[in-house]
Amino acid sequence: MPNSSRSGPDASGPESSGPESSGPTEWNPRPVGVGPWREARGGPVPDDPRLDPELIEEGDRRNVVDAYRYWRREAIIADIDTRRHPLHIAIENFGHDANIGTVVRTANAFGVAAVHIVGRRRWNRRGAMVTDRYQHIEHHEDVPALLAYARARGLDVVAVDNVPGSVPIETATLPRECMLLFGQEGPGVTDEARSAALTTVSIAQFGSTRSINAGVAAGIAMHAWIRQYADLSTAW
């Protein structure tokens, strides 16, 4: 669509999620990942084009599952692409929501097809923990552009917001090919977006708080879809 564009590593700017490696920290003195191949695996290196010579030589400290150790980033993305779910996640970003990084990280964990950011193009990638490098991310200038994208791909839009008339997500049957739409922290989903959605679902709450964190809500809603449609035998 003319109003959408894919974000990649070059779009991160000064708000990039930082280096991909994870060394020791004050709270975790042991480094993440594995050292050079000769130390961690031993034996000859397989003739596998998915492997990265630099990682084999220096070690792989990235935030990836063990099955992807020493793999090139492009190879990891290609492998995930073969089994991504027909679930899309959209979040409105008109006020520069700081929760987007958390949403992206969770979407990556659940194998979401794409994350869609509506409104401001820039977002704080720190919470993504570098998972944005493996997750397809689309940008849309406004709600109409997002809805046009969804219509063109046959995606049912489901708003997630605790408002009168919403359906409890705990009992709702979500569409298999759908886009879960979240509003930014505070105001929630805009009226324009909610009125265009197939339905609005809510997350049951039992305490005193008016709402839960947008990043947490997105994780709960994504997992609700996973429970209904994901093949758990393919999970790591």
ABEGO torsion letter per residue (X at the ends): XAABBBBBAAAAEAABAEBABBBBBAABABBBEBBBAAAAAEEBBBBBAABBAAAAAAEBABBBBAAABGBBAAAAAAAAAAABBABBBBBBAAAGBAAAAAAAAAAAAAGBABBBBBEBABBBAAAAGGAAAABBBBBBABAAAAAAAAAAAGBBBBBBBBBBGBBBAAABBBBABBBBBBBBBGAEBBAAAAAABABBBBBBBABABABBBAAAAAAAAAAAAAAAABBAAABX
